[in-house]
Amino acid sequence: MPLFILLNLIVCVFAQEVGAIRDVLQTPLLMYICLGIAGICFLISLVKKWQNVILYDFFISNILLVWYCYWLPYFNDGAPMFFAYPVYFAMLTAIITLLLRGQQTQVDKVNIAVMQKLTSRAIVQPWVIMICLFISLELRENFLFFPTMVTLFIIRFALDSYLKQQLSSAS
């Protein structure tokens, strides 16, 4: 999810200072466009055959921009969450991506079956997590719900990617 990592770095570095990039990130039109793109990505994700890395990346990147634009007016200028959350998201995504790319060992069939069973559960379906992410945008009072849902989304992305990699190498 390179776009997500890049946007997190842009938000944590440039959005802390008053300037042109911060003004662009605070534009309501950008927020509505990103919300629309995230909604389209959500609808596309309902078709299981179309779930792929690019869809995950576009969805979560647009949710991040909506979160920043929507939440910024409700918190003090320079609130640490607008620096800490993007750094956390970028680091978590980068570490998981590097671990997935560097994974060369084959996992036994029992563990693959357990992972597939876990991904088939309704509570960890991508569309459930996406709906929770939309809801978390509105829950500003519970400001830890958003990063929790993003973390769960990243873990789900990692699990999907790992299973696809293992199943493609097994065949």
Secondary structure in CASP SS format (residue, H / E / C, confidence):
PFRMAT SS
TARGET T0000
AUTHOR 0000-0000-0000
METHOD secondary structure of the structure
MODEL  1
M C 1.00
P H 1.00
L H 1.00
F H 1.00
I H 1.00
L H 1.00
L H 1.00
N H 1.00
L H 1.00
I H 1.00
V H 1.00
C H 1.00
V H 1.00
F H 1.00
A C 1.00
Q C 1.00
E C 1.00
V C 1.00
G C 1.00
A H 1.00
I H 1.00
R H 1.00
D H 1.00
V H 1.00
L H 1.00
Q C 1.00
T C 1.00
P H 1.00
L H 1.00
L H 1.00
M H 1.00
Y H 1.00
I H 1.00
C H 1.00
L H 1.00
G H 1.00
I H 1.00
A H 1.00
G H 1.00
I H 1.00
C H 1.00
F H 1.00
L H 1.00
I H 1.00
S H 1.00
L C 1.00
V C 1.00
K H 1.00
K H 1.00
W H 1.00
Q C 1.00
N C 1.00
V H 1.00
I H 1.00
L H 1.00
Y H 1.00
D H 1.00
F H 1.00
F H 1.00
I H 1.00
S H 1.00
N H 1.00
I H 1.00
L H 1.00
L H 1.00
V H 1.00
W H 1.00
Y H 1.00
C H 1.00
Y H 1.00
W H 1.00
L H 1.00
P H 1.00
Y H 1.00
F C 1.00
N C 1.00
D C 1.00
G C 1.00
A C 1.00
P C 1.00
M H 1.00
F H 1.00
F H 1.00
A H 1.00
Y H 1.00
P H 1.00
V H 1.00
Y H 1.00
F H 1.00
A H 1.00
M H 1.00
L H 1.00
T H 1.00
A H 1.00
I H 1.00
I H 1.00
T H 1.00
L H 1.00
L H 1.00
L H 1.00
R H 1.00
G H 1.00
Q C 1.00
Q C 1.00
T C 1.00
Q C 1.00
V C 1.00
D C 1.00
K H 1.00
V H 1.00
N H 1.00
I H 1.00
A H 1.00
V H 1.00
M H 1.00
Q H 1.00
K H 1.00
L H 1.00
T H 1.00
S H 1.00
R C 1.00
A H 1.00
I H 1.00
V H 1.00
Q C 1.00
P H 1.00
W H 1.00
V H 1.00
I H 1.00
M H 1.00
I H 1.00
C H 1.00
L H 1.00
F H 1.00
I H 1.00
S H 1.00
L H 1.00
E H 1.00
L C 1.00
R C 1.00
E C 1.00
N C 1.00
F C 1.00
L C 1.00
F H 1.00
F H 1.00
P H 1.00
T H 1.00
M H 1.00
V H 1.00
T H 1.00
L H 1.00
F H 1.00
I H 1.00
I H 1.00
R H 1.00
F H 1.00
A H 1.00
L H 1.00
D H 1.00
S H 1.00
Y H 1.00
L H 1.00
K H 1.00
Q H 1.00
Q H 1.00
L H 1.00
S H 1.00
S H 1.00
A H 1.00
S C 1.00
END
